[in-house]
Amino acid sequence: MLIGHRLQKLRKKRKITQKILAEKAGISRSYLADVEHNRYNPSLDTIESLANALKLDMKSFFDDALLEDSYYLKPLNKLIEEEVEELSDNKIEDLSNKKFVEKEISYSCDTSTLSNKELKNIGKDLELALDNLNNLEHDLFIDDTILDLETRTLLRNSLEHSMQVAKALAKSKFNPKRS
């Protein structure tokens, strides 16, 4: 594979614009575009600075495995396992009254005090936020890892619950007699 095509694929996999990559590598955006379109063959120093800007060593830059979609999905399972283990060490969740107990901080919040209108508004705000996330690109990345459908669902549920808790806390703080 030509260097330009390889560079373009690696840049797009990382959701980096030409402008940002060029700035990080210390070259002009137009030169980067010419390299990606194979109009110029970059020097070894330029390739090294581009690889460094992409947070890769030279060996990884030329590794075809980085260009495959499956490469980015493999670390996701390990990352999820680590996060679940960390969360289970730090939090105990009691869903009956939505009380969360952390090792350092303890608080409780009853989201049942929220009205149907407030829950609808939270739902609308959540859908708007998720639509904005979906409109960014086809794939959503966190730490150079693509979020799959299951992780997106978990993210949605977490955001929804966080919004409900925040609303209930604000309601009890600013309207203590109503809650």
NUKOLVO-635638 format. One line per 10 residues: number of its first residue (from 0); their letters; for each residue x, y, z of N, C-alpha, C, CB. Coordinates in nm, 2 decimals. Glycine has a CB too. Layout:
<atoms>
NUM = a = X,Y,Z,X,Y,Z,X,Y,Z,X,Y,Z  ...
</atoms>
This chain:
<atoms>
0 = mlighrlqkl = 0.09,-0.12,0.00,0.00,0.00,0.00,0.09,0.12,0.00,-0.10,0.00,0.12  0.05,0.22,-0.08,0.12,0.35,-0.08,0.12,0.42,0.05,0.07,0.44,-0.20  0.22,0.50,0.08,0.23,0.57,0.20,0.11,0.67,0.22,0.36,0.65,0.21  0.08,0.74,0.11,-0.03,0.83,0.12,-0.16,0.77,0.16,-0.05,0.90,-0.01  -0.20,0.66,0.10,-0.32,0.59,0.14,-0.32,0.54,0.28,-0.35,0.48,0.04  -0.20,0.48,0.32,-0.18,0.43,0.46,-0.20,0.55,0.56,-0.04,0.37,0.47  -0.14,0.66,0.53,-0.14,0.78,0.62,-0.29,0.83,0.63,-0.05,0.89,0.56  -0.36,0.84,0.52,-0.50,0.88,0.52,-0.59,0.79,0.60,-0.55,0.90,0.37  -0.57,0.66,0.58,-0.65,0.56,0.65,-0.62,0.57,0.80,-0.62,0.42,0.61  -0.50,0.58,0.84,-0.46,0.59,0.98,-0.52,0.72,1.04,-0.31,0.58,1.00
10 = rkkrkitqki = -0.51,0.83,0.97,-0.56,0.95,1.02,-0.71,0.95,1.04,-0.53,1.07,0.92  -0.78,0.89,0.94,-0.93,0.88,0.95,-0.97,0.78,1.06,-0.99,0.84,0.81  -0.90,0.67,1.08,-0.93,0.58,1.18,-0.93,0.65,1.32,-0.83,0.46,1.18  -0.84,0.75,1.33,-0.82,0.82,1.46,-0.91,0.95,1.46,-0.68,0.86,1.48  -0.99,0.97,1.36,-1.08,1.08,1.35,-1.00,1.22,1.37,-1.19,1.07,1.46  -0.89,1.23,1.30,-0.81,1.35,1.31,-0.82,1.42,1.18,-0.66,1.32,1.35  -0.84,1.55,1.18,-0.84,1.63,1.05,-0.70,1.65,1.00,-0.91,1.76,1.08  -0.69,1.68,0.87,-0.56,1.71,0.81,-0.50,1.82,0.88,-0.58,1.74,0.66  -0.58,1.92,0.91,-0.52,2.04,0.97,-0.45,2.01,1.11,-0.63,2.15,1.00  -0.52,1.93,1.19,-0.47,1.90,1.32,-0.34,1.81,1.31,-0.57,1.82,1.41
20 = laekagisrs = -0.35,1.71,1.22,-0.23,1.62,1.20,-0.11,1.70,1.15,-0.27,1.51,1.10  -0.14,1.79,1.05,-0.03,1.87,1.00,0.03,1.96,1.10,-0.08,1.96,0.88  -0.05,2.02,1.19,0.00,2.10,1.30,0.09,2.02,1.39,-0.11,2.17,1.38  0.04,1.90,1.43,0.11,1.82,1.52,0.25,1.77,1.46,0.03,1.70,1.56  0.24,1.75,1.33,0.36,1.69,1.26,0.46,1.81,1.22,0.32,1.61,1.14  0.41,1.93,1.22,0.50,2.04,1.18,0.51,2.06,1.03,0.63,2.03,1.25  0.41,2.02,0.96,0.41,2.04,0.82,0.28,2.12,0.78,0.41,1.91,0.74  0.27,2.16,0.65,0.15,2.24,0.61,0.04,2.14,0.58,0.18,2.33,0.49  -0.08,2.19,0.59,-0.20,2.11,0.56,-0.20,2.07,0.41,-0.33,2.18,0.59  -0.16,2.16,0.32,-0.16,2.13,0.18,-0.05,2.03,0.14,-0.13,2.26,0.10
30 = yladvehnry = 0.06,2.03,0.21,0.16,1.93,0.18,0.11,1.79,0.23,0.29,1.96,0.26  0.04,1.79,0.35,-0.01,1.66,0.40,-0.12,1.61,0.30,-0.08,1.69,0.53  -0.20,1.70,0.24,-0.30,1.66,0.14,-0.23,1.60,0.02,-0.39,1.77,0.10  -0.12,1.66,-0.02,-0.05,1.61,-0.14,0.01,1.47,-0.11,0.06,1.71,-0.18  0.06,1.46,0.01,0.12,1.33,0.05,0.01,1.22,0.05,0.19,1.33,0.19  -0.10,1.25,0.11,-0.21,1.16,0.11,-0.26,1.12,-0.02,-0.33,1.21,0.20  -0.25,1.21,-0.12,-0.30,1.18,-0.26,-0.18,1.13,-0.34,-0.36,1.30,-0.32  -0.07,1.09,-0.28,0.05,1.04,-0.34,0.11,1.13,-0.45,0.01,0.90,-0.40  0.10,1.26,-0.43,0.16,1.35,-0.52,0.31,1.37,-0.48,0.09,1.49,-0.52  0.34,1.36,-0.35,0.47,1.37,-0.30,0.51,1.25,-0.22,0.49,1.50,-0.22
40 = npsldtiesl = 0.63,1.21,-0.22,0.68,1.11,-0.13,0.75,1.18,-0.02,0.78,1.01,-0.21  0.70,1.16,0.10,0.77,1.23,0.22,0.90,1.17,0.25,0.67,1.23,0.34  0.98,1.25,0.31,1.11,1.20,0.36,1.09,1.11,0.48,1.21,1.32,0.40  1.19,1.04,0.52,1.18,0.95,0.64,1.16,1.04,0.76,1.31,0.87,0.65  1.22,1.15,0.77,1.19,1.24,0.89,1.05,1.28,0.90,1.28,1.36,0.88  0.99,1.32,0.78,0.85,1.36,0.78,0.76,1.24,0.82,0.81,1.41,0.64  0.79,1.12,0.76,0.71,1.00,0.80,0.72,0.98,0.95,0.76,0.88,0.72  0.84,1.00,1.01,0.85,0.98,1.15,0.77,1.08,1.23,1.00,0.98,1.19  0.77,1.21,1.19,0.70,1.31,1.26,0.55,1.28,1.24,0.73,1.45,1.21  0.50,1.23,1.13,0.36,1.20,1.11,0.32,1.08,1.20,0.33,1.17,0.96
50 = analkldmks = 0.41,0.98,1.21,0.38,0.87,1.29,0.37,0.91,1.44,0.49,0.76,1.27  0.47,0.99,1.48,0.46,1.04,1.62,0.34,1.12,1.64,0.59,1.13,1.65  0.29,1.20,1.55,0.17,1.28,1.56,0.05,1.19,1.58,0.15,1.38,1.45  0.06,1.07,1.51,-0.05,0.98,1.52,-0.03,0.88,1.64,-0.06,0.89,1.40  0.07,0.91,1.72,0.10,0.83,1.84,0.14,0.69,1.81,-0.01,0.84,1.95  0.22,0.68,1.70,0.27,0.55,1.66,0.42,0.55,1.65,0.20,0.51,1.52  0.48,0.43,1.66,0.62,0.42,1.63,0.63,0.38,1.48,0.70,0.32,1.72  0.75,0.38,1.42,0.76,0.36,1.28,0.71,0.22,1.24,0.91,0.38,1.24  0.74,0.12,1.33,0.70,-0.02,1.30,0.55,-0.03,1.29,0.75,-0.11,1.41  0.48,0.04,1.39,0.33,0.03,1.39,0.27,0.11,1.27,0.28,0.09,1.52
60 = ffddalleds = 0.34,0.22,1.23,0.29,0.30,1.12,0.28,0.21,0.99,0.39,0.42,1.09  0.38,0.12,0.98,0.38,0.03,0.86,0.31,-0.10,0.88,0.52,0.01,0.81  0.25,-0.12,1.00,0.18,-0.25,1.03,0.04,-0.25,0.97,0.17,-0.27,1.18  0.01,-0.34,0.88,-0.12,-0.35,0.81,-0.23,-0.38,0.91,-0.11,-0.45,0.70  -0.20,-0.44,1.02,-0.31,-0.47,1.12,-0.38,-0.35,1.17,-0.25,-0.55,1.24  -0.31,-0.24,1.18,-0.37,-0.11,1.22,-0.48,-0.06,1.13,-0.26,-0.01,1.24  -0.47,-0.11,1.00,-0.57,-0.06,0.91,-0.70,-0.14,0.91,-0.51,-0.06,0.77  -0.70,-0.25,0.98,-0.82,-0.34,0.98,-0.91,-0.29,1.10,-0.78,-0.48,1.00  -1.04,-0.29,1.07,-1.14,-0.25,1.17,-1.13,-0.34,1.30,-1.28,-0.25,1.11  -1.11,-0.47,1.28,-1.11,-0.56,1.39,-1.00,-0.52,1.49,-1.09,-0.70,1.35
70 = yylkplnkli = -0.89,-0.46,1.45,-0.78,-0.42,1.54,-0.83,-0.33,1.65,-0.67,-0.35,1.46  -0.92,-0.24,1.61,-0.97,-0.14,1.71,-1.08,-0.20,1.80,-1.03,-0.02,1.64  -1.14,-0.31,1.77,-1.24,-0.37,1.85,-1.19,-0.46,1.96,-1.34,-0.44,1.76  -1.07,-0.52,1.93,-1.01,-0.61,2.03,-0.99,-0.55,2.16,-0.88,-0.67,1.97  -0.93,-0.43,2.17,-0.90,-0.37,2.31,-1.03,-0.34,2.38,-0.81,-0.25,2.29  -1.14,-0.32,2.31,-1.27,-0.28,2.37,-1.31,-0.38,2.47,-1.37,-0.26,2.26  -1.31,-0.51,2.44,-1.36,-0.60,2.54,-1.27,-0.60,2.67,-1.35,-0.75,2.48  -1.14,-0.59,2.65,-1.05,-0.58,2.77,-1.08,-0.45,2.85,-0.90,-0.58,2.73  -1.10,-0.34,2.78,-1.13,-0.21,2.84,-1.26,-0.22,2.92,-1.14,-0.10,2.74  -1.36,-0.28,2.86,-1.49,-0.30,2.93,-1.48,-0.38,3.05,-1.60,-0.36,2.83
80 = eeeveelsdn = -1.40,-0.49,3.04,-1.38,-0.58,3.16,-1.31,-0.51,3.27,-1.30,-0.70,3.12  -1.21,-0.42,3.24,-1.14,-0.35,3.34,-1.23,-0.24,3.40,-1.02,-0.28,3.28  -1.31,-0.18,3.32,-1.40,-0.08,3.37,-1.51,-0.14,3.47,-1.47,0.00,3.26  -1.56,-0.25,3.43,-1.66,-0.32,3.51,-1.60,-0.36,3.64,-1.72,-0.45,3.44  -1.48,-0.42,3.64,-1.41,-0.46,3.76,-1.38,-0.33,3.85,-1.27,-0.53,3.72  -1.34,-0.22,3.79,-1.31,-0.10,3.87,-1.44,-0.05,3.93,-1.25,0.00,3.78  -1.55,-0.05,3.85,-1.68,0.00,3.90,-1.73,-0.09,4.01,-1.78,0.01,3.79  -1.71,-0.22,4.00,-1.76,-0.30,4.10,-1.68,-0.29,4.23,-1.76,-0.45,4.05  -1.56,-0.25,4.21,-1.47,-0.23,4.33,-1.51,-0.09,4.40,-1.33,-0.22,4.30  -1.56,0.00,4.32,-1.58,0.14,4.38,-1.72,0.17,4.41,-1.54,0.24,4.28
90 = kiedlsnkkf = -1.82,0.10,4.35,-1.96,0.14,4.38,-2.04,0.01,4.40,-2.02,0.21,4.26  -2.14,0.03,4.48,-2.25,-0.07,4.50,-2.38,0.00,4.47,-2.25,-0.12,4.65  -2.45,-0.06,4.38,-2.57,0.01,4.33,-2.69,-0.07,4.38,-2.58,0.02,4.18  -2.78,0.00,4.45,-2.91,-0.05,4.50,-3.02,0.01,4.41,-2.93,-0.03,4.65  -3.07,-0.07,4.32,-3.17,-0.01,4.22,-3.30,0.01,4.28,-3.18,-0.10,4.11  -3.33,-0.04,4.40,-3.47,-0.03,4.46,-3.49,0.12,4.49,-3.48,-0.12,4.58  -3.40,0.19,4.55,-3.42,0.33,4.58,-3.32,0.42,4.51,-3.42,0.35,4.73  -3.24,0.36,4.42,-3.14,0.43,4.34,-3.04,0.51,4.43,-3.21,0.53,4.25  -3.00,0.44,4.53,-2.90,0.49,4.62,-2.76,0.44,4.58,-2.93,0.46,4.77  -2.67,0.52,4.57,-2.53,0.48,4.53,-2.44,0.51,4.65,-2.48,0.56,4.40
100 = vekeisyscd = -2.36,0.41,4.68,-2.26,0.42,4.79,-2.12,0.41,4.73,-2.29,0.32,4.90  -2.05,0.52,4.74,-1.91,0.51,4.70,-1.82,0.50,4.82,-1.87,0.63,4.61  -1.70,0.46,4.80,-1.61,0.44,4.91,-1.58,0.57,4.99,-1.47,0.38,4.86  -1.58,0.68,4.91,-1.55,0.81,4.97,-1.67,0.90,5.00,-1.45,0.88,4.89  -1.77,0.89,4.91,-1.88,0.97,4.91,-2.01,0.89,4.92,-1.89,1.07,4.79  -2.11,0.93,4.99,-2.23,0.86,5.00,-2.35,0.96,4.98,-2.25,0.78,5.13  -2.44,0.94,4.89,-2.55,1.02,4.87,-2.67,0.94,4.82,-2.52,1.14,4.77  -2.79,0.99,4.84,-2.90,0.92,4.79,-2.99,1.02,4.72,-2.98,0.84,4.90  -3.06,0.97,4.62,-3.15,1.06,4.54,-3.27,0.97,4.50,-3.07,1.12,4.42  -3.39,1.02,4.53,-3.51,0.95,4.49,-3.56,1.02,4.36,-3.61,0.96,4.60
110 = tstlsnkelk = -3.54,0.95,4.25,-3.59,1.01,4.12,-3.74,0.99,4.10,-3.51,0.95,4.00  -3.80,0.92,4.19,-3.95,0.91,4.17,-4.02,1.04,4.20,-4.00,0.80,4.27  -3.96,1.14,4.25,-4.02,1.27,4.28,-4.03,1.35,4.15,-3.95,1.35,4.38  -3.97,1.30,4.04,-3.98,1.37,3.92,-4.12,1.35,3.85,-3.86,1.33,3.82  -4.17,1.46,3.80,-4.30,1.45,3.73,-4.28,1.39,3.59,-4.37,1.59,3.72  -4.39,1.35,3.53,-4.39,1.29,3.40,-4.33,1.39,3.30,-4.53,1.24,3.35  -4.37,1.52,3.31,-4.32,1.62,3.23,-4.17,1.64,3.24,-4.39,1.76,3.26  -4.12,1.63,3.36,-3.97,1.64,3.38,-3.90,1.52,3.32,-3.94,1.65,3.53  -3.96,1.40,3.33,-3.90,1.28,3.27,-3.90,1.29,3.12,-3.98,1.16,3.32  -4.01,1.35,3.07,-4.02,1.37,2.92,-3.91,1.46,2.87,-4.16,1.42,2.88
120 = nigkdlelal = -3.90,1.57,2.95,-3.79,1.67,2.91,-3.65,1.61,2.92,-3.80,1.79,3.01  -3.63,1.53,3.02,-3.50,1.46,3.03,-3.48,1.37,2.91,-3.49,1.38,3.16  -3.59,1.30,2.87,-3.58,1.21,2.75,-3.55,1.29,2.63,-3.71,1.13,2.74  -3.62,1.40,2.61,-3.59,1.48,2.49,-3.45,1.53,2.49,-3.69,1.60,2.49  -3.40,1.58,2.61,-3.26,1.63,2.61,-3.16,1.52,2.59,-3.24,1.69,2.75  -3.19,1.40,2.64,-3.11,1.29,2.62,-3.10,1.25,2.47,-3.16,1.17,2.70  -3.22,1.24,2.40,-3.22,1.21,2.26,-3.15,1.31,2.18,-3.37,1.20,2.21  -3.16,1.44,2.21,-3.09,1.55,2.14,-2.94,1.53,2.16,-3.13,1.68,2.20  -2.89,1.50,2.28,-2.75,1.48,2.31,-2.70,1.36,2.23,-2.72,1.46,2.46  -2.78,1.25,2.23,-2.74,1.13,2.16,-2.74,1.15,2.00,-2.83,1.01,2.19
130 = dnlnnlehdl = -2.84,1.23,1.95,-2.84,1.26,1.81,-2.71,1.34,1.77,-2.96,1.34,1.78  -2.68,1.43,1.86,-2.55,1.51,1.83,-2.43,1.42,1.83,-2.54,1.62,1.94  -2.43,1.32,1.92,-2.32,1.22,1.92,-2.32,1.14,1.79,-2.32,1.13,2.04  -2.44,1.10,1.75,-2.45,1.01,1.63,-2.42,1.09,1.50,-2.59,0.95,1.62  -2.44,1.22,1.50,-2.41,1.30,1.39,-2.27,1.34,1.37,-2.49,1.43,1.39  -2.18,1.31,1.47,-2.04,1.34,1.45,-1.98,1.26,1.34,-1.97,1.31,1.59  -1.99,1.13,1.35,-1.94,1.04,1.25,-2.01,0.91,1.26,-1.78,1.02,1.26  -1.98,0.81,1.18,-2.05,0.68,1.19,-2.01,0.61,1.32,-2.01,0.59,1.07  -1.88,0.62,1.36,-1.83,0.56,1.48,-1.79,0.66,1.59,-1.71,0.47,1.45  -1.82,0.62,1.71,-1.79,0.71,1.82,-1.67,0.64,1.89,-1.91,0.72,1.92
140 = fiddtildle = -1.56,0.72,1.92,-1.44,0.67,1.97,-1.42,0.73,2.11,-1.32,0.71,1.89  -1.36,0.65,2.20,-1.31,0.70,2.33,-1.18,0.63,2.35,-1.41,0.66,2.45  -1.07,0.71,2.36,-0.94,0.66,2.38,-0.90,0.57,2.26,-0.92,0.59,2.51  -0.92,0.62,2.14,-0.89,0.55,2.01,-0.96,0.41,2.00,-0.74,0.53,2.00  -1.07,0.39,2.07,-1.14,0.27,2.07,-1.29,0.30,2.02,-1.14,0.20,2.21  -1.33,0.22,1.92,-1.47,0.24,1.87,-1.57,0.19,1.97,-1.48,0.17,1.73  -1.67,0.26,1.99,-1.78,0.22,2.08,-1.88,0.13,2.00,-1.85,0.34,2.15  -1.90,0.01,2.04,-2.00,-0.07,1.97,-2.14,-0.04,2.02,-1.97,-0.22,2.00  -2.24,-0.11,1.97,-2.38,-0.08,2.00,-2.41,-0.11,2.15,-2.47,-0.17,1.91  -2.35,-0.21,2.20,-2.38,-0.24,2.35,-2.32,-0.13,2.44,-2.31,-0.38,2.38
150 = trtllrnsle = -2.20,-0.09,2.40,-2.14,0.02,2.48,-2.22,0.15,2.47,-1.99,0.04,2.44  -2.27,0.18,2.35,-2.35,0.30,2.33,-2.48,0.29,2.41,-2.38,0.31,2.18  -2.54,0.17,2.42,-2.66,0.15,2.50,-2.63,0.18,2.64,-2.72,0.01,2.48  -2.52,0.12,2.69,-2.48,0.14,2.83,-2.45,0.29,2.86,-2.35,0.06,2.86  -2.39,0.36,2.76,-2.36,0.50,2.77,-2.50,0.58,2.78,-2.28,0.55,2.65  -2.59,0.54,2.69,-2.72,0.61,2.69,-2.79,0.59,2.83,-2.81,0.55,2.58  -2.79,0.47,2.88,-2.86,0.44,3.01,-2.79,0.52,3.12,-2.85,0.29,3.04  -2.66,0.52,3.12,-2.59,0.60,3.22,-2.62,0.75,3.21,-2.43,0.57,3.20  -2.62,0.80,3.09,-2.65,0.94,3.07,-2.79,0.97,3.12,-2.64,0.98,2.92  -2.89,0.88,3.08,-3.03,0.90,3.13,-3.04,0.91,3.28,-3.12,0.80,3.07
160 = hsmqvakala = -2.97,0.81,3.34,-2.98,0.80,3.49,-2.91,0.93,3.55,-2.92,0.67,3.54  -2.80,0.97,3.50,-2.73,1.08,3.55,-2.81,1.21,3.53,-2.59,1.10,3.47  -2.88,1.22,3.42,-2.97,1.34,3.40,-3.09,1.34,3.50,-3.02,1.34,3.26  -3.14,1.22,3.53,-3.25,1.21,3.63,-3.20,1.24,3.77,-3.31,1.07,3.62  -3.09,1.19,3.80,-3.03,1.22,3.94,-3.00,1.37,3.95,-2.91,1.14,3.96  -2.94,1.43,3.85,-2.91,1.57,3.85,-3.04,1.65,3.87,-2.83,1.61,3.73  -3.14,1.62,3.79,-3.26,1.69,3.80,-3.33,1.68,3.94,-3.36,1.64,3.69  -3.33,1.56,3.99,-3.39,1.53,4.12,-3.31,1.61,4.23,-3.39,1.38,4.15  -3.18,1.61,4.22,-3.10,1.68,4.32,-3.12,1.83,4.31,-2.95,1.65,4.30  -3.13,1.88,4.19,-3.15,2.02,4.17,-3.29,2.06,4.23,-3.14,2.06,4.02
170 = kskfnpkrs = -3.39,1.97,4.20,-3.52,2.00,4.25,-3.53,2.00,4.40,-3.62,1.89,4.19  -3.46,1.90,4.46,-3.47,1.90,4.61,-3.39,2.02,4.67,-3.41,1.77,4.66  -3.29,2.06,4.60,-3.20,2.17,4.65,-3.27,2.30,4.64,-3.07,2.18,4.57  -3.34,2.33,4.52,-3.40,2.46,4.50,-3.55,2.46,4.53,-3.38,2.50,4.35  -3.61,2.35,4.55,-3.75,2.34,4.59,-3.77,2.24,4.70,-3.84,2.31,4.47  -3.70,2.26,4.81,-3.70,2.15,4.91,-3.84,2.11,4.96,-3.62,2.19,5.03  -3.94,2.20,4.96,-4.07,2.17,5.01,-4.16,2.09,4.91,-4.15,2.30,5.05  -4.12,2.11,4.78,-4.20,2.04,4.68,-4.16,1.89,4.67,-4.18,2.10,4.55  -4.04,1.86,4.70,-3.99,1.72,4.68,-4.03,1.64,4.80,-3.84,1.71,4.65
</atoms>
